[in-house]
Amino acid sequence: METFPEQTPPSIDYAQPLLEHNQLATSYAIQTQDLVQNFGQKVAVNHLNLSVRPGEFFGFLGPNGAGKSTSIKMMVGLLRPTSGKVYVGGVDVWQDPLRARALMGVLPEHLNLYERLTGREFITFAGHMYGVPAADVTRRTEELLRVLDLADDAEKMIVDYSVGMRKKVALAAAILHRPQVIFLDEPFEGIDPVSSRVIRDILQDLTRRGTTIFFSSHIMAVVERLCTRVGIINQGVLVAEGTLQELRERASGEDKDATLEDVFLNVIGVRNENHNLSWLE
């Protein structure tokens, strides 16, 4: 799919020296170093260390409350860490936030959109905010509206959009500037099967062209189909990381055909138990 032609990325001076302790981070699209987030006495994220290479489609899994969304918020500059470092493209997200954010696109789990803009206006606004040339903004906006099946609703205000339509317009705004790294938190929630297939094709096309995707989802089948490597977090701690085959071998022993769901449940320590309701017997 030739949806996104080559473009000149936002002007960033990579000759600018980075801190000495950050030299290793320049080899990775995303790197976290001892990332911690405390909410009072609760440790939501406990010394998270992740390294994601350029062009990877990285799946980030965990049960509800495990620290996935909190980790992503720290990585993209929405929530300041209690301690630790985050680098995107070798740039410290919290020391140089504008430079780091120019490299990334973000689709958060809970959308906060400008509801009094139309879909077309919102995507166009995002493109101009990222400094994309006006002619490219116009062309890409129209392509995205068409590909994501939003063209007929482009002049409607976002306040009148369904959940799925909001997801799609937010995704369009996140990828229009063709970022080096894209963070997606539950991107397929509320998306119909046809649009889901289109979005998967777009994301795979982006990774083939070198874009890194950091992807959190509860839909195991989608993660299994798309991701080249997976990390599993539980109670704020990274408990497993590797390719699906590596995780199968580590968690399932001889069962080389175990599904990602089987591996996930094994890794986080869920056992087969009787969950029947007594009053239904």
N, C-alpha and C positions, 0 to 999 in steps of 0.2 A: 504494500500500500504506500503510495507516494504522497502522503498527506502533508508532510512537513518538509519543504525544500530546505536546502542548507541556508543558514543565515549567519551573520556575524554576531557573536554573543555580546552581552553588555561589556563595555570597555573596562577591563580590569588589568592592572599592572602586576603581572606575575613575577616581574623582576624585583618587586618590592620585597625586601628581606623579611622573613618570618622569624619568630623567636626560635632560639636554638633548640629548645625542647620540642618544637613543633615540626622539626625536619622530617620525622618519620610520617607525620600526618599527611604530607604532600603526596605520598604514594597512594592514598586512599581517597575515594569520593566522600566517604563518611567515616569519621572515627570519633569514638567517645572514650574518654580516659577517666576511670573511677568516678563515673557520674552518679551523684547522689541527690535524692529529693526527699526531704522530711516535711511532713505536715504535723507540726506539734510533736507528739511522741511516736507517731506512725512513720515508719520508713517505707515510702512508696516505691523508691528505686534505690537499690543497694549496690553501689560500686559497679555500675554497668560498664563493661569494656567490650566494644564492638568495633570491627574494622570491615568496611564494605568497599570492594574494589570498583573502579569505573566499569560501567556496562553491566553490572550485576543486577538481577531482579531478586531482591532480598526480601524474604517473607519473615514477618515478625509476629509470633504467635504467643498466646497466653490466655488463661481463663479470665473471666471478668474480674476486675480489680487487681490484676497481676502487675500493672504498671506500664502497659503498652502506650496508652494515650499520653500519660505523664512523660514518658521517655521521649515520645515524638515532639511534644510541646517544648521540651528543653532543647531538642536538636534543631528545631526551626526558629527558635528565638521568641517563643510565646510565654515561656515560663522559666524564670531564672533558676539555675540549679542551686541547691544548698552548697554543693562543692563539686569539683570535677571540671573537665573540659570537653567541648564539642567542636569538631572541625568539619567543615564542608568544603571540599576542594582544597584542603590545606589552609583554609581561612578560619580563624577562631570566631565562632558565631557570636560570642558575647563580648569579645574585645573589638571586633570589626563587623558589627551587625549589618550595615548597609552593603558592604562588599560581599558578605556571605549570602545575604538574601537575594542579591542579584544573580546568584548561581542556582537558586532553587525555586521550585514550584511546590505549592502546598495545597492539599485537599484535606482539611481537618474532618474529624468525625461529626462535630456539631458545627453546622454552617452558620456564619454570621454575614449575610449578604446585604447589599444595599437594595432593599426591597422596592424602593420607588424608582429604580432604574428598570428599563426593559432589558431583556436578555441580551440583545445586541449592544445596548449602551454599556452594560456591565462588562462584557468581554472586551469591548473597545477601550473602555476606561482602564482595564487591567493592562492592556497592551501598551498604552501611552505611559502608564506609571512605570513600566519596565524599560521605557526608552526605545521601544521598537519603532522603526520608521513608519510614518503615517500610512504610506501605500501598502506596506506589509501588514499593518494592523487591519486595514480594510479587507485585504485579500484573505488573510488567515481567519478573520472573524467569519466571513461568509462561508469558507470551507468548513470550519468547525460547526457552524449552525446547520449546514447541510448534512455533514457526516453524522452528527449526533442527533439528527432528526428533530432539530429545534427551529428550523427555518419558518415553519408555519406559525410558530409562537414567538418569533423574535421580537415583535412589537408589543407583546404583553409585558406588564410589569411583573417583576419577580415575586411580588406579594401574592400573585395569583397562580404561581407555579406549584405543581405537585412536588412531593419529596424527590422523586426521581428526576424531574426536570431541574430542580435546584442542584442536585448532584452533578448533572451533566453540564450545566452552565458554569458551575464552580470549577469543574475539571477543565473545561475549555479555557477559562481564565488562568488556570494554573500552568497550562502547557503552551499557551500561545507564544510566549517568548522563547520557547525551546530551551528550558533550563538544563543545566548539567545534571542536576539531581532532583528527583520528584518524590515527595513524601505523600503517601496515600493512606489515610486512616478510614477503613471500612468503605471503600469507594463503590462497592457493588450493592450496598444496602439500599433497597427501594428501587433498584434498576430492573427493568423488564428484560427478559432473555435476549431479545433482539439487540437492544442497546448494550447489554452486557457483552455480547459477542463483538460488537463494533469497538467498544472500549478496550477489550482484551487485544484486538488486532492493532489498535493504535499504540498501546503500551509496548507490545512486542516489537512493533516497528521502531519505536524510540530506542529500545535497548539494543536492537541490531545496529543502530547508528551511534551507539556509545553512551546514551543516557543511562544513568543509574536510577533504579526505582527501589524505594524503601516502602514496603507494602504490608499493612496490618489488616487482617481479616479473620472472621470466624468461619468463613466458608472454606472448609478444608480442601474440597475438590478443586476450587479455583487456585488456591495456593499450590497444590500439588501439580497442577497443570502449568502454571506460569513461572514459579520461582526456581532459580538455579541454586539457591542456598537458603537455609532457614535458621532462624534463631528462636528459641523458646524461653520465655520469661515466666517465672512463677514466684509470687510473693516478693516481687522486686528484684529477684536474682536471676541472672542468665543461667539456665540449667542445662542447656544443650545448644549446639551450633554446628552446622555442617550441611553438606548436600543431603538430599533425601535418602540416597543410598547409604551414606555414612551414618545417618541417624537410625535407619533401619537396622544396620549391623550392630550399632551400639546399644539400641534399646530393645531389639526384638530377637537377638541371637540368630537362630537358624531360620526364622521366618523372614525370608528375603522379599516376600510378596506382601508384607504388612502395609496397610494403608497409612497415610499420614495421620489420620485420626487415631489409628491404633498406636502409632509411635508417640503421638502427642499425649494420649491418655496414660501411656506407660511412663513417659518421662516425668509428667507432673504427679505421678503416684496415685492415679485413680484406679481402683480395683473393681472387678465385677462384683456387684452387690445386689441384694434383693431390694429393688425400689418400688415394689408393688404396694398399692394402697390397700390396707386391710379392709376398708369399708366397701371396696369394689369386688371383693371375693364372694 
